[in-house]
Amino acid sequence: MKKGKELKMDNFKNYNIVFGSVNNKHPKAIYINISAWCDPQTDSVISYTRVIRDINKKVKQILYNNFDLNPITEFVKDRTIVDLDIRESGIRYGKRSFMNCEITLFLKNEISVSSDEIKPMLDEVTDLVIKSAFEHSRYFKFYKKKN
């Protein structure tokens, strides 16, 4: 029996963004799923394992700093999970690879995903992560579709 709720966001043309909760009746956590196709920007030999790890770390740091500077946020700053998935073994210049980033944010109070008070907060977090971590990447350019 599925009790969760999922909503789609169309704020960015190059990313598929979905947010939701597993349990809509008593939400303790909200997830943001950002997916796109990443195209390497250089054909030189690069350790993409390191690049992906750095992007993952940057996303975590952006979230922590944002929640640290905003004490009235509804999210617990010390309890965030970032799962960035890019298969580095298949990354080649001229070939797009699938990127999926799932961010789980734990709530201080139970707030429904469909409530009007949580949407601006999720928009702000998504906007910050995409603009700071993905859009300014010197190694990848991101697209909504593979071709």
Buried (B, 14 or more C-beta within 10 A) or exposed (E): EEEEBBEEBEEBEBBBBBBBBBEBEEBEBBBBBBBBBBBBEEEEEBEBEEBBEEBBEBBBEBBEEBBEEEEEBBBBBEBBEBEBEBEBEEBEEEEBBEBEBBBBBBBEEEBBBEEEEBBEBBBEBBEBBBEBBBBEBEBBBBBEEEE
